């Protein structure tokens, strides 16, 4: 059990901003080449040593970017993290550079899960989102490589007005891919993200209701990040279907490390693990939120 006064549930390290994609919503505002002010391998190892002092259980550790595979030392960082006892995940970009031997090398280094972004059920939708033709097929190929070396897969999808109608066909594709977890993001208008690309509050609610229903039917977990609407959805279904309720739990703290070592904290709300704690914490959170 995590003591959130001592340790976050998850630590996400943006190891580089370098990426071959040019995604319309990119929070990191990724660039073509690595920045010389990124943390060095030695600084990265020192960082992992520091994070390991959080104690047992250690937080989940995610290497993200940009494209983490643009760092030649990422295999060494994965190996070191795994040796320190972290459950390590990594989010490669859907490009031709993600070759099979690289995925195999990550698995050999101790990677526990591979997470890729998929924002449409067709090449037309996904590639328009990522602004590089071929990204859709490369992403599915990465999933094939991961399955071939028995590496669990996570799909990350960002919901905007451009792909709002893709939820149902995308969910069918995600199920077909045999993933462990589908992580749903809602556009945050930072970086390249634009306010006009956000969905409306009513559309948020419809998506979350659909995800709730889906979570009771599929074999994989569903997670959504930074959306307090989950509290209201859980409360609604608590009243409507008490005996059928698929309860949620709240992981209160995540630690995001920017490419230059800047730290940020935020909430994670998960939907695939039962527990009454979520409802109690959610109720208290609503009281706090609504109290002047």
FENMO-V75979 format. One record per residue. N is the residue number from 1. PSI is psi in whole degrees, 0 to 359 (none if undefined). BURIAL is # if it has 24 or more other C-alpha atoms within 12 Angstrom, else .. D_LAST is the distance of its C-alpha to the last C-alpha in Angstrom with 2 decimals. Layout:
N:PSI:BURIAL:D_LAST ; N:PSI:BURIAL:D_LAST
//
This chain:
1:133:.:32.49 ; 2:136:.:30.26 ; 3:101:.:28.51 ; 4:355:.:25.62 ; 5:346:.:25.16 ; 6:327:.:28.70 ; 7:143:#:29.31 ; 8:164:#:27.85 ; 9:327:#:29.11 ; 10:143:#:30.67 ; 11:124:#:31.90 ; 12:120:#:32.76 ; 13:120:#:35.14 ; 14:95:#:35.95 ; 15:341:#:39.56 ; 16:157:#:40.61 ; 17:354:#:39.64 ; 18:135:#:43.18 ; 19:145:#:43.58 ; 20:349:#:46.18 ; 21:169:#:43.69 ; 22:58:#:41.69 ; 23:142:#:38.83 ; 24:338:#:36.90 ; 25:9:#:33.49 ; 26:114:#:34.37 ; 27:321:#:31.40 ; 28:350:#:33.95 ; 29:59:#:35.99 ; 30:152:#:39.03 ; 31:167:.:42.25 ; 32:329:.:45.91 ; 33:159:.:46.80 ; 34:145:#:45.38 ; 35:130:.:43.81 ; 36:346:.:45.86 ; 37:6:.:42.73 ; 38:156:#:41.67 ; 39:136:#:41.73 ; 40:173:#:45.34 ; 41:319:.:46.60 ; 42:318:.:46.87 ; 43:324:.:43.32 ; 44:319:#:42.17 ; 45:319:#:44.06 ; 46:323:.:42.58 ; 47:314:#:39.10 ; 48:324:#:39.96 ; 49:318:.:41.36 ; 50:316:.:38.10 ; 51:327:#:36.05 ; 52:343:#:38.58 ; 53:353:.:37.61 ; 54:337:#:34.43 ; 55:189:.:36.87 ; 56:130:.:37.54 ; 57:144:.:36.34 ; 58:150:#:36.22 ; 59:158:#:33.61 ; 60:147:#:34.94 ; 61:125:#:36.35 ; 62:128:#:36.46 ; 63:121:#:38.57 ; 64:188:#:37.44 ; 65:215:#:38.06 ; 66:201:#:39.53 ; 67:109:#:42.35 ; 68:333:#:42.90 ; 69:351:#:46.56 ; 70:351:#:47.08 ; 71:116:#:47.11 ; 72:336:.:50.58 ; 73:8:#:49.31 ; 74:330:#:46.64 ; 75:321:#:49.08 ; 76:322:#:49.44 ; 77:319:#:45.67 ; 78:314:#:45.34 ; 79:316:#:48.23 ; 80:317:#:46.85 ; 81:317:#:43.44 ; 82:320:#:45.17 ; 83:332:.:47.42 ; 84:352:#:44.45 ; 85:5:#:43.27 ; 86:149:#:40.55 ; 87:108:#:40.32 ; 88:132:#:40.69 ; 89:161:#:39.85 ; 90:145:#:40.73 ; 91:84:#:39.93 ; 92:152:#:43.07 ; 93:151:#:43.12 ; 94:78:#:45.19 ; 95:169:#:48.18 ; 96:345:#:51.92 ; 97:343:#:51.57 ; 98:77:#:50.13 ; 99:162:.:53.60 ; 100:319:.:54.48 ; 101:333:.:55.82 ; 102:320:#:52.50 ; 103:319:#:50.60 ; 104:321:#:53.30 ; 105:323:#:53.02 ; 106:317:#:49.27 ; 107:317:#:49.97 ; 108:328:.:52.75 ; 109:346:#:50.47 ; 110:10:#:48.14 ; 111:135:#:45.52 ; 112:334:#:43.79 ; 113:144:#:42.25 ; 114:131:#:42.65 ; 115:127:#:39.84 ; 116:155:#:40.73 ; 117:133:#:38.87 ; 118:115:#:39.96 ; 119:8:#:38.24 ; 120:157:#:40.82 ; 121:356:#:43.51 ; 122:158:#:46.16 ; 123:323:#:47.40 ; 124:314:.:46.63 ; 125:310:#:42.87 ; 126:313:#:42.39 ; 127:328:#:44.70 ; 128:325:#:43.08 ; 129:318:#:39.75 ; 130:349:#:41.41 ; 131:30:.:43.74 ; 132:118:#:46.76 ; 133:132:#:49.38 ; 134:347:#:50.28 ; 135:323:#:46.98 ; 136:309:#:46.63 ; 137:323:#:50.04 ; 138:322:#:49.58 ; 139:315:#:46.33 ; 140:327:#:48.14 ; 141:322:#:50.98 ; 142:318:#:48.70 ; 143:320:#:47.61 ; 144:315:#:51.34 ; 145:318:#:52.03 ; 146:315:#:49.25 ; 147:321:#:50.54 ; 148:333:.:54.07 ; 149:21:#:53.16 ; 150:42:.:50.90 ; 151:118:#:47.73 ; 152:144:#:44.58 ; 153:139:#:42.90 ; 154:135:#:39.29 ; 155:129:#:38.53 ; 156:129:#:35.55 ; 157:137:#:34.69 ; 158:127:#:32.27 ; 159:124:#:31.24 ; 160:180:#:31.33 ; 161:340:#:32.56 ; 162:333:#:36.02 ; 163:21:#:36.43 ; 164:323:#:34.12 ; 165:0:.:37.23 ; 166:356:#:38.57 ; 167:311:#:36.43 ; 168:307:.:39.09 ; 169:328:.:42.17 ; 170:321:#:40.43 ; 171:324:#:39.47 ; 172:322:.:43.16 ; 173:317:#:44.28 ; 174:317:#:41.93 ; 175:320:#:43.38 ; 176:329:.:46.88 ; 177:349:#:46.30 ; 178:45:#:45.77 ; 179:163:#:42.59 ; 180:328:#:40.69 ; 181:140:#:37.22 ; 182:117:#:35.76 ; 183:119:#:32.69 ; 184:124:#:30.73 ; 185:146:#:28.83 ; 186:138:#:26.90 ; 187:128:#:27.56 ; 188:120:#:25.36 ; 189:69:.:26.45 ; 190:167:.:27.60 ; 191:234:.:31.21 ; 192:351:.:33.34 ; 193:139:#:30.69 ; 194:143:.:29.91 ; 195:321:.:26.95 ; 196:349:.:29.47 ; 197:355:.:30.66 ; 198:153:#:27.41 ; 199:164:#:27.46 ; 200:163:.:25.28 ; 201:321:.:22.34 ; 202:323:.:24.87 ; 203:323:.:27.38 ; 204:310:#:25.02 ; 205:318:.:24.66 ; 206:318:.:28.43 ; 207:315:#:29.28 ; 208:323:#:27.13 ; 209:319:#:28.64 ; 210:319:.:32.04 ; 211:322:#:31.48 ; 212:311:#:30.44 ; 213:318:#:33.66 ; 214:323:#:35.67 ; 215:339:#:34.47 ; 216:358:.:36.26 ; 217:339:.:39.50 ; 218:157:.:40.21 ; 219:353:.:41.62 ; 220:161:#:39.35 ; 221:156:#:35.74 ; 222:132:#:32.98 ; 223:141:#:30.04 ; 224:147:#:27.27 ; 225:135:#:25.32 ; 226:40:#:21.83 ; 227:102:#:20.94 ; 228:351:#:17.89 ; 229:334:#:19.52 ; 230:325:#:21.79 ; 231:315:#:19.24 ; 232:322:#:19.20 ; 233:314:#:22.98 ; 234:318:#:23.62 ; 235:319:#:21.69 ; 236:311:.:23.66 ; 237:334:.:26.94 ; 238:320:#:26.21 ; 239:323:.:26.38 ; 240:321:.:29.23 ; 241:66:.:31.55 ; 242:317:.:30.90 ; 243:343:.:34.44 ; 244:4:.:34.53 ; 245:127:#:31.17 ; 246:95:#:31.47 ; 247:160:#:28.53 ; 248:167:#:26.80 ; 249:157:#:25.82 ; 250:121:#:23.36 ; 251:102:#:24.85 ; 252:344:#:21.88 ; 253:130:#:23.51 ; 254:148:#:26.10 ; 255:117:#:27.72 ; 256:127:#:29.15 ; 257:115:#:31.90 ; 258:168:#:32.80 ; 259:334:#:36.46 ; 260:12:#:36.59 ; 261:1:.:34.77 ; 262:141:.:31.22 ; 263:144:.:28.66 ; 264:153:.:25.51 ; 265:145:.:23.29 ; 266:173:.:21.71 ; 267:148:#:21.19 ; 268:133:#:24.07 ; 269:118:#:23.91 ; 270:157:#:27.37 ; 271:6:#:28.86 ; 272:7:#:32.26 ; 273:123:.:31.99 ; 274:155:.:31.44 ; 275:135:.:29.22 ; 276:343:.:26.80 ; 277:321:.:24.67 ; 278:313:#:23.02 ; 279:319:#:21.83 ; 280:314:.:20.39 ; 281:320:#:18.70 ; 282:318:#:17.51 ; 283:316:#:16.03 ; 284:323:.:14.16 ; 285:321:.:13.08 ; 286:320:.:11.76 ; 287:316:.:9.72 ; 288:318:.:8.36 ; 289:323:.:8.03 ; 290:347:.:6.38 ; 291:128:.:3.85 ; 292:none:.:0.00
//
